[in-house]
């Protein structure tokens, strides 16, 4: 050791000893500064956190990141968190790019704004929304998290939710000026031009002239986690290679498991808590529970469930979907029946475990490297005792939905068998299945392929019987019936149409609205459509002066108890409204607690204050979802005494009287 090195080492020992003495004297800020001079950044961070010395803590954290190996830096962050210095642990995690861990630390520290920002950076906007909503439940008057929530929802396409959040920022709050430009833009996006004009008039009164550009999600729009050489590393393990697909509620990415080296598919929940996102989260968690219970060679395997995503790590299916293969052209009947039998085998095991799939369709049938068909997407599954049927309600995809499901009646085991029959019929003919009372509406399979006979037609028709009790008793019986016949190996000579999948046909390119994919409880069938751009169901109401006035009133209230107006399209003469979630009290009667009644009373009072009314507070229009009351959009024109009817219904509820049906 040369003289300079000896002198440096001696100084370091002197500062380290000084740091220990100052700690004993409870001068933690001084101990932190001496630890920095001694070159011990980890100790400096602990002492600075203990002494509340923000400046020294920042310097110590910067040195940890710059000078220490990543593993030691992460251990230091974990040490700070375990000692209760969560705010400082979060700051260190941020510098290390570990935004999910940073968000959790900031939650523990009560730093909700920082937590939300880092949840979003980690690709977990739902957790960001939950953190902000949790803060608002504790302090409803706090406008800062409400503004952050509105901006978050707007960034992720939840315009109607953003409007609700921003509208609740009081006129006297400092955040009101910042909220107005975004609120005006959101109104314009959904076609509420008058509300936008009123908002811009308020901006002019307050002197808010400049409208800032739409803010990107923190860190950009990509999934953020940790980058190490290749793609984003999710949850410290899965290195992404490409995005496979995305919807309003989930993103599916291809990734490499850095531990096993295996290629996997990571399905990440991205629906926000507001509105329909709550239902989407329940579907996501239900799918994970079903896959955890169901281990079968013809079900896409679940490798891991990551609650903090939440995310599912699934086996990667290189063979694509059955919908993709059907678009390429016809398949041999023998292959079609082989696929149907594999699906029946998977469903037989699922039914044995008490799981109904309820959404069997070509897009949910995937293939591995060897071409083996596997059933996927149990998001619509019913988990429970199948000695009784599942809850009523139209759930699934219309083209493959059994007659009883289309009517909103309970699904049973044979409802899944119908869906397999619909898939098989389409594989054999190229046409959607529409059987009618014992005969085929479009034509029997034998009319497409002369090598098929009456016995083949009968086997398919049995699966597609209108009445559930006329179908095979279970999946195993259905499989035996199909396997007992010889099915041709040759391709059909006539293929009616290349399969576009998901019939009724999705909107053509450039179109936005198509037939509904999920029918709710069937009450709004006349106006229900599927919004292909945002992957959601909407009610499309014809616009006239009365309906426009009603929509304006509902849009101005922003109450979660009232139906949400999504869009006003004057050119098309349409008003788009969010359909109700949950169950109507007519289907599932229950007592309504006083707090829920009071929230409904306040919502209707706000509606009346802007000149609106509902008019139909009855068991058909009142829904219970996620512990809250929601009202469906009125299904009839407003009566002249609508406001009086609303008041009378609330008074009756207060007295404990049942709602009219």
C-alpha positions in Angstrom: 0.0 0.0 0.0 1.5 3.3 -1.0 1.4 6.4 1.2 -1.6 7.9 -0.6 -3.6 4.7 -0.1 -2.6 4.5 3.5 -3.8 8.1 4.1 -7.1 7.4 2.3 -7.7 4.3 4.4 -6.9 6.1 7.6 -9.3 8.9 6.7 -12.0 6.3 6.0 -11.5 4.6 9.3 -11.6 8.0 11.1 -14.9 8.9 9.4 -16.4 5.5 10.1 -15.5 5.8 13.8 -17.0 9.3 13.8 -20.2 7.9 12.2 -20.5 5.3 15.0 -20.0 7.8 17.8 -22.5 10.2 16.3 -25.0 7.3 16.0 -24.5 6.5 19.7 -25.2 10.2 20.4 -28.4 9.9 18.3 -27.1 12.4 15.8 -28.2 10.3 12.8 -27.9 13.1 10.2 -24.3 13.7 11.3 -23.7 9.9 11.3 -25.0 9.7 7.7 -22.6 12.5 6.5 -19.6 10.8 8.2 -20.6 7.5 6.7 -20.6 9.1 3.2 -17.1 10.5 3.9 -16.1 7.0 4.9 -17.3 5.6 1.6 -20.1 3.5 3.2 -23.1 4.6 1.2 -25.4 1.8 2.5 -24.8 2.9 6.1 -25.2 6.6 5.1 -28.6 5.8 3.5 -29.8 4.1 6.7 -28.6 6.9 9.0 -30.0 9.6 6.7 -33.4 7.8 6.7 -33.3 7.5 10.5 -32.5 11.2 10.8 -34.8 12.4 8.1 -31.9 14.1 6.2 -33.4 14.2 2.7 -30.4 15.7 1.0 -27.9 13.2 2.4 -30.3 10.4 1.7 -30.5 11.4 -2.0 -26.7 11.6 -2.2 -26.3 8.2 -0.5 -28.8 6.6 -2.8 -27.1 8.0 -5.9 -23.8 6.6 -4.7 -25.3 3.2 -4.1 -26.6 3.0 -7.6 -23.4 4.4 -9.2 -20.8 2.4 -7.2 -22.3 -0.8 -5.9 -23.1 -4.0 -7.8 -26.8 -4.3 -8.6 -27.4 -7.2 -6.3 -26.0 -5.3 -3.3 -28.0 -2.2 -4.3 -31.2 -4.2 -4.3 -30.3 -5.7 -1.0 -29.8 -2.2 0.4 -33.3 -1.2 -0.8 -34.8 -4.3 0.7 -32.9 -3.5 4.0 -34.4 0.0 4.1 -37.9 -1.4 3.5 -37.5 -4.0 6.2 -36.4 -1.3 8.7 -39.6 0.8 8.0 -37.8 3.4 5.8 -40.2 2.7 2.9 -40.0 6.1 1.3 -36.3 5.8 1.0 -36.5 2.2 -0.2 -38.9 3.4 -2.9 -36.5 6.1 -4.0 -33.7 3.6 -4.3 -35.9 1.1 -6.2 -36.8 3.9 -8.6 -33.1 4.6 -9.4 -32.6 0.9 -10.0 -35.5 0.7 -12.4 -37.6 -1.6 -10.1 -40.8 0.3 -10.4 -43.1 -2.4 -9.1 -41.1 -2.7 -5.9 -40.8 1.0 -5.7 -44.6 1.4 -5.9 -45.1 -1.2 -3.1 -42.7 0.7 -1.0 -44.4 4.0 -1.6 -47.7 2.5 -0.7 -46.3 1.4 2.6 -44.9 4.9 3.1 -48.3 6.5 2.3 -46.9 8.3 -0.8 -49.8 7.5 -3.0 -48.9 9.7 -5.9 -45.4 8.3 -6.2 -46.9 4.8 -5.8 -49.4 5.3 -8.6 -46.7 6.8 -10.9 -44.5 3.7 -10.4 -47.3 1.2 -10.7 -47.9 2.7 -14.1 -44.2 2.6 -15.0 -44.3 -1.1 -14.1 -47.1 -1.7 -16.5 -49.7 -2.1 -13.8 -52.2 0.7 -14.4 -54.9 -1.2 -12.5 -52.8 -1.1 -9.3 -52.1 2.6 -9.9 -55.9 3.3 -10.1 -56.5 1.2 -7.0 -53.9 3.1 -5.0 -55.4 6.5 -6.0 -59.0 5.3 -5.3 -57.9 4.0 -1.9 -56.5 7.4 -1.1 -59.8 9.0 -2.2 -61.8 6.7 0.0 -59.8 7.9 3.0 -59.8 11.6 2.0 -62.5 12.3 -0.6 -61.8 16.0 -0.4 -58.2 15.5 -1.6 -58.2 16.8 -5.2 -54.6 15.8 -6.1 -55.2 12.1 -6.4 -58.5 12.7 -8.1 -56.7 14.7 -10.8 -54.1 12.0 -11.1 -56.8 9.3 -11.4 -58.6 11.3 -14.1 -55.3 11.7 -16.1 -54.5 8.0 -15.6 -57.9 6.8 -16.8 -57.8 9.2 -19.8 -54.3 7.9 -20.8 -55.6 4.3 -20.9 -58.7 5.0 -22.9 -61.2 5.1 -20.0 -62.6 8.4 -21.0 -65.9 8.1 -19.2 -64.1 7.2 -16.0 -61.8 10.1 -16.4 -64.8 12.4 -16.8 -66.4 11.1 -13.6 -63.1 11.6 -11.6 -62.4 15.1 -13.0 -66.0 16.3 -12.5 -65.7 15.7 -8.8 -62.8 18.2 -8.4 -64.4 21.1 -6.6 -64.4 24.6 -8.0 -62.3 26.0 -5.1 -59.6 23.3 -5.4 -56.3 24.5 -6.9 -56.3 21.4 -9.1 -59.5 22.5 -10.8 -57.6 24.7 -13.3 -55.3 21.8 -14.3 -58.3 19.5 -14.6 -60.4 21.6 -16.9 -58.4 21.3 -20.2 -58.3 17.5 -19.8 -62.0 17.4 -18.9 -62.9 19.5 -22.0 -60.9 17.2 -24.2 -62.6 14.1 -22.7 -66.0 15.6 -23.3 -65.1 16.2 -26.9 -63.8 12.6 -27.3 -67.2 11.2 -26.3 -69.1 13.7 -28.4 -70.5 15.8 -25.5 -70.0 19.1 -27.3 -72.2 21.2 -25.1 -70.4 20.0 -21.9 -67.1 20.7 -23.5 -68.2 24.2 -24.4 -69.3 24.8 -20.8 -66.0 23.6 -19.5 -64.0 25.8 -21.9 -66.2 28.7 -20.8 -65.2 28.0 -17.2 -61.5 27.9 -18.4 -62.0 31.3 -19.9 -63.5 32.7 -16.7 -60.6 31.4 -14.7 -58.0 32.5 -17.2 -56.9 29.0 -18.1 -56.1 29.5 -21.7 -53.3 27.0 -22.6 -54.2 23.4 -23.0 -51.2 21.2 -22.3 -50.6 18.2 -24.6 -51.9 14.9 -23.6 -49.5 13.4 -21.1 -48.0 10.0 -21.9 -48.0 7.3 -19.3 -44.9 7.6 -17.1 -42.0 6.1 -18.9 -43.8 6.0 -22.2 -46.6 3.8 -23.4 -44.7 0.5 -23.4 -44.7 -2.0 -20.5 -42.1 -0.8 -18.1 -40.2 -3.1 -15.8 -36.5 -3.7 -16.1 -34.4 -3.6 -19.3 -31.4 -5.8 -19.4 -29.9 -6.0 -22.8 -32.9 -7.5 -24.6 -36.5 -6.8 -24.1 -38.4 -5.7 -21.0 -37.9 -8.1 -18.1 -41.3 -8.7 -16.4 -41.5 -9.6 -12.8 -37.7 -10.1 -12.6 -37.8 -13.2 -14.8 -39.6 -13.0 -18.1 -37.8 -11.2 -20.9 -40.3 -10.0 -23.5 -39.7 -10.5 -27.3 -42.9 -9.2 -28.8 -46.5 -8.2 -28.1 -48.9 -10.9 -29.4 -52.2 -9.2 -28.8 -54.0 -6.6 -26.7 -57.5 -5.7 -25.7 -59.1 -3.1 -23.4 -58.4 -5.4 -20.4 -55.3 -7.4 -21.1 -52.0 -7.6 -23.0 -50.5 -10.8 -24.2 -46.7 -10.8 -24.8 -44.3 -13.5 -25.8 -41.4 -13.8 -23.5 -38.4 -16.0 -22.5 -38.3 -17.4 -19.0 -34.7 -16.4 -18.0 -34.6 -19.3 -15.4 -35.8 -22.2 -17.5 -35.0 -20.8 -21.0 -38.6 -21.7 -22.0 -40.7 -19.6 -24.3 -43.9 -18.5 -22.6 -46.9 -16.2 -23.1 -47.5 -13.7 -20.3 -51.1 -12.4 -20.1 -51.0 -9.1 -18.2 -54.2 -7.5 -16.8 -54.5 -3.9 -18.0 -58.1 -3.0 -17.4 -58.6 -0.2 -14.9 -60.7 -0.4 -11.8 -63.2 2.2 -12.9 -66.4 0.9 -14.5 -66.2 -2.3 -16.5 -62.6 -2.8 -15.4 -63.9 -4.3 -12.1 -65.7 -7.0 -14.0 -62.7 -7.6 -16.2 -60.5 -8.1 -13.1 -62.9 -10.6 -11.7 -62.9 -12.5 -15.0 -59.1 -12.4 -15.0 -58.8 -13.8 -11.5 -61.5 -16.4 -12.2 -59.5 -17.6 -15.2 -56.4 -18.0 -13.1 -58.3 -20.0 -10.5 -59.8 -22.3 -13.1 -56.5 -23.0 -14.8 -54.8 -23.6 -11.4 -57.4 -26.4 -10.7 -57.6 -27.8 -14.2 -54.4 -29.7 -15.3 -55.2 -31.5 -18.5 -53.2 -32.3 -21.7 -55.8 -30.4 -23.7 -55.9 -27.3 -21.6 -53.3 -24.6 -22.1 -51.1 -25.0 -19.0 -50.7 -22.2 -16.4 -47.0 -22.0 -15.3 -47.4 -19.2 -12.8 -49.9 -16.6 -11.5 -48.3 -13.3 -10.5 -50.6 -11.5 -8.1 -48.8 -8.2 -8.3 -49.4 -7.9 -12.0 -51.8 -9.4 -12.0 -50.5 -11.7 -14.7 -50.7 -15.3 -15.9 -47.6 -17.0 -17.3 -48.9 -19.6 -19.8 -47.3 -22.2 -22.1 -46.5 -20.6 -25.5 -48.7 -22.1 -28.2 -46.7 -21.8 -31.5 -49.4 -23.4 -33.6 -51.8 -20.4 -33.4 -55.5 -20.6 -33.0 -58.3 -22.6 -34.6 -59.8 -19.3 -35.9 -56.5 -18.7 -37.8 -56.6 -22.1 -39.3 -60.2 -21.9 -40.3 -59.5 -18.6 -42.2 -56.9 -20.5 -44.3 -59.6 -22.9 -45.6 -61.3 -26.2 -45.0 -60.1 -29.1 -42.9 -60.8 -32.8 -43.3 -63.8 -34.1 -41.3 -61.6 -36.6 -39.5 -59.4 -33.7 -38.3 -62.4 -31.6 -37.4 -63.8 -34.5 -35.2 -60.4 -35.1 -33.7 -60.3 -31.4 -32.6 -63.8 -31.6 -31.2 -63.0 -34.8 -29.3 -60.0 -33.2 -27.7 -62.1 -30.3 -26.6 -64.7 -32.6 -25.2 -62.0 -34.5 -23.3 -60.8 -31.2 -21.7 -64.4 -30.1 -20.9 -65.2 -33.5 -19.4 -62.4 -33.0 -16.9 -63.4 -29.4 -16.3 -67.0 -30.4 -15.6 -65.8 -33.1 -13.2 -64.0 -30.4 -11.2 -67.1 -28.1 -11.3 -65.9 -25.7 -14.0 -68.1 -24.5 -16.9 -66.1 -22.8 -19.7 -69.1 -20.9 -21.2 -67.0 -19.4 -24.1 -65.8 -22.3 -26.3 -65.0 -20.8 -29.7 -62.3 -21.1 -32.4 -60.3 -18.2 -31.0 -60.1 -20.0 -27.7 -58.7 -23.2 -29.2 -54.9 -23.1 -29.6 -52.3 -25.5 -30.9 -48.9 -26.6 -29.7 -45.9 -27.5 -31.8 -47.2 -31.0 -32.5 -50.6 -29.6 -33.6 -52.5 -30.8 -30.4 -55.6 -28.7 -29.8 -55.8 -27.1 -26.3 -58.6 -25.1 -24.8 -57.8 -21.6 -23.5 -59.3 -18.5 -22.0 -61.4 -19.5 -19.0 -62.2 -15.9 -18.2 -66.0 -16.5 -18.6 -65.8 -19.7 -16.6 -68.2 -20.6 -13.8 -66.5 -22.3 -10.8 -68.8 -24.1 -8.4 -71.0 -27.0 -7.8 -72.4 -28.2 -11.1 -75.1 -30.3 -9.5 -77.0 -27.0 -10.2 -76.6 -24.8 -13.2 -74.5 -21.7 -13.3 -75.9 -18.2 -12.6 -78.3 -16.8 -15.2 -77.1 -14.2 -17.7 -76.0 -14.2 -21.3 -72.2 -14.9 -21.1 -70.0 -16.0 -24.0 -69.7 -15.3 -27.8 -73.0 -15.2 -29.6 -72.2 -17.5 -32.5 -71.3 -20.4 -30.2 -73.7 -19.6 -27.4 -76.4 -22.2 -26.6 -80.1 -21.1 -27.0 -80.5 -21.0 -23.3 -77.5 -18.7 -22.9 -78.8 -16.4 -25.6 -82.0 -16.0 -23.6 -80.1 -15.1 -20.5 -80.9 -18.4 -18.8 -78.5 -20.4 -16.6 -75.8 -22.4 -18.4 -75.1 -26.0 -17.7 -72.8 -28.8 -18.8 -74.7 -29.2 -22.1 -74.2 -25.5 -22.9 -70.5 -26.2 -23.4 -71.4 -29.2 -25.5 -73.5 -27.0 -27.7 -70.5 -24.7 -28.3 -68.4 -27.7 -29.3 -71.1 -28.7 -31.7 -71.2 -25.2 -33.2 -67.4 -25.3 -33.7 -67.6 -28.7 -35.3 -70.5 -27.7 -37.6 -68.5 -24.7 -38.8 -65.4 -26.9 -39.3 -67.4 -29.3 -41.4 -69.3 -26.7 -43.5 -67.6 -23.3 -43.3 -70.9 -21.8 -42.0 -72.1 -20.7 -38.6 -74.4 -23.2 -36.9 -78.0 -22.1 -36.8 -80.0 -25.3 -36.3 -83.8 -25.0 -36.1 -86.0 -27.5 -34.3 -84.4 -30.8 -35.3 -83.1 -29.7 -38.8 -80.2 -27.5 -40.0 -81.2 -24.0 -40.9 -78.4 -23.6 -43.5 -77.9 -27.2 -44.5 -76.7 -30.5 -43.0 -72.9 -31.3 -43.1 -73.6 -34.0 -45.6 -74.8 -31.4 -48.1 -71.3 -29.9 -48.1 -69.4 -33.2 -48.1 -71.1 -36.2 -49.9 -68.8 -38.6 -48.0 -70.8 -37.7 -44.9 -74.1 -39.4 -44.3 -77.2 -39.1 -42.1 -75.5 -40.7 -39.1 -72.9 -37.9 -39.2 -75.6 -35.3 -39.5 -77.4 -36.8 -36.5 -74.3 -36.8 -34.3 -73.7 -33.1 -35.0 -77.4 -32.3 -34.6 -77.5 -34.0 -31.2 -74.9 -31.5 -29.9 -76.8 -28.6 -31.4 -80.2 -29.6 -30.0 -82.3 -26.6 -28.9 -83.3 -28.1 -25.6 -80.4 -28.9 -23.2 -81.9 -32.3 -22.2 -81.9 -33.5 -25.8 -78.1 -33.1 -26.0 -75.6 -35.8 -24.8 -75.6 -36.3 -21.1 -72.0 -35.2 -20.7 -68.8 -34.5 -22.6 -67.6 -38.1 -22.5 -70.9 -39.4 -24.0 -70.6 -36.8 -26.7 -67.0 -37.9 -27.5 -68.0 -41.6 -27.6 -70.8 -40.8 -30.1 -68.5 -38.9 -32.4 -65.6 -41.4 -32.1 -68.0 -44.3 -32.9 -68.4 -43.1 -36.5 -65.9 -43.2 -39.4 -65.2 -39.7 -40.6 -63.7 -39.0 -44.1 -60.0 -38.0 -44.4 -60.6 -36.0 -47.6 -61.2 -32.3 -47.7 -64.8 -31.3 -48.6 -65.4 -30.5 -52.2 -67.5 -27.5 -51.4 -66.5 -25.0 -48.8 -69.3 -22.4 -48.3 -67.2 -19.4 -47.1 -63.8 -19.0 -45.5 -64.4 -18.7 -41.8 -64.2 -15.1 -40.5 -64.6 -16.5 -36.9 -66.6 -15.0 -34.1 -69.9 -14.9 -35.9 -72.0 -12.9 -36.2 -69.3 -11.3 -38.4 -67.1 -8.7 -36.8 -67.2 -5.2 -38.3 -65.5 -4.8 -41.6 -62.2 -2.8 -41.5 -62.9 0.8 -40.7 -66.2 0.0 -39.0 -66.4 0.2 -35.2 -69.7 -1.4 -34.1 -70.7 -5.0 -34.5 -73.0 -7.6 -33.0 -72.6 -8.0 -29.2 -70.2 -10.6 -28.0 -71.5 -10.7 -24.4 -75.2 -10.2 -23.9 -75.4 -9.3 -20.2 -78.8 -10.4 -18.9 -80.6 -10.0 -22.2 -82.7 -7.0 -21.2 -80.9 -4.6 -23.6 -80.6 -6.8 -26.7 -82.3 -4.3 -29.0 -79.7 -1.7 -28.4 -76.6 -3.7 -27.5 -73.6 -3.6 -29.8 -69.9 -4.5 -29.5 -67.4 -1.6 -29.8 -64.5 -3.3 -31.7 -62.1 -0.4 -31.1 -62.3 -0.6 -27.4 -63.4 -4.2 -27.0 -66.5 -3.6 -25.0 -70.3 -3.7 -25.2 -72.2 -0.5 -25.6 -75.9 0.5 -25.7 -76.6 2.5 -28.9 -79.6 4.7 -28.4 -81.3 6.5 -31.3 -80.9 10.2 -30.8 -83.8 12.6 -30.7 -84.3 15.8 -28.7 -85.6 13.9 -25.7 -82.9 11.3 -25.6 -80.2 13.9 -26.1 -81.6 16.0 -23.3 -81.6 12.9 -21.1 -78.0 12.1 -22.1 -76.8 15.6 -21.3 -78.3 15.5 -17.8 -76.7 12.1 -17.0 -73.3 13.2 -18.4 -73.3 16.3 -16.2 -73.8 14.3 -12.9 -70.8 12.0 -13.1 -72.2 9.7 -10.4 -71.2 6.1 -10.5 -74.7 5.1 -9.6 -76.1 6.5 -12.9 -75.5 5.1 -16.4 -72.4 6.5 -18.1 -72.8 8.3 -21.3 -69.9 7.2 -23.5 -70.4 9.1 -26.8 -72.8 11.4 -28.6 -72.5 11.0 -32.4 -74.6 13.7 -34.0 -73.6 12.6 -37.5 -74.9 9.1 -37.0 -77.8 10.2 -34.8 -76.6 7.9 -31.9 -75.9 8.1 -28.2 -73.7 5.4 -26.7 -74.2 4.4 -23.1 -72.4 1.8 -20.9 -74.6 -1.2 -20.2 -75.3 -2.1 -16.5 -73.0 -4.5 -14.7 -73.9 -7.1 -12.1 -77.4 -8.4 -11.5 -80.8 -6.7 -11.7 -82.8 -7.0 -8.4 -85.5 -8.6 -10.4 -83.2 -11.6 -10.9 -81.5 -11.6 -7.5 -83.6 -9.8 -4.9 -81.7 -8.5 -1.9 -82.0 -5.9 0.8 -80.4 -2.6 0.1 -78.5 -1.0 3.0 -79.2 2.6 4.0 -75.8 3.8 2.8 -76.5 2.5 -0.7 -80.0 4.1 -0.7 -78.4 7.4 0.3 -75.9 7.3 -2.5 -78.7 6.7 -4.9 -80.7 9.5 -3.4 -77.8 11.9 -3.8 -77.2 10.8 -7.4 -80.9 11.4 -8.3 -80.9 14.7 -6.5 -77.8 15.8 -8.6 -79.6 14.6 -11.7 -82.7 16.6 -10.9 -80.6 19.7 -10.2 -79.5 19.7 -13.8 -83.0 19.2 -15.1 -82.9 15.4 -15.6 -84.7 12.4 -14.1 -84.6 8.6 -14.5 -88.3 7.7 -14.1 -87.9 3.9 -13.7 -86.4 3.1 -10.3 -87.7 -0.5 -10.3 -86.3 -4.0 -9.9 -85.6 -4.2 -13.7 -83.4 -1.1 -13.7 -81.7 -1.3 -10.3 -78.5 -3.4 -10.4 -76.2 -4.6 -7.7 -72.5 -4.8 -8.7 -69.4 -5.0 -6.5 -71.2 -3.9 -3.4 -72.8 -0.9 -5.0 -76.1 0.1 -6.6 -76.1 1.0 -10.4 -79.0 2.1 -12.5 -79.5 0.8 -16.1 -80.3 3.3 -18.8 -84.1 3.9 -18.9 -85.6 1.4 -21.4 -88.7 3.6 -22.0 -89.3 7.3 -22.8 -89.3 9.5 -19.7 -92.8 9.9 -18.3 -94.0 13.4 -17.5 -93.7 12.9 -13.8 -90.3 11.2 -13.9 -88.7 13.3 -11.1 -91.7 12.6 -8.8 -91.5 8.9 -9.6 -87.7 8.9 -8.7 -88.5 10.6 -5.3 -91.3 8.2 -4.5 -89.2 5.2 -5.3 -86.4 6.4 -3.0 -88.9 7.1 -0.2 -90.3 3.6 -0.6 -86.8 2.1 -0.4 -86.1 4.1 2.7 -89.2 2.6 4.3 -88.1 -0.9 3.3 -90.7 -1.5 0.7 -89.8 -3.7 -2.3 -89.2 -2.2 -5.7 -91.9 -2.6 -8.3 -91.1 -5.1 -11.0 
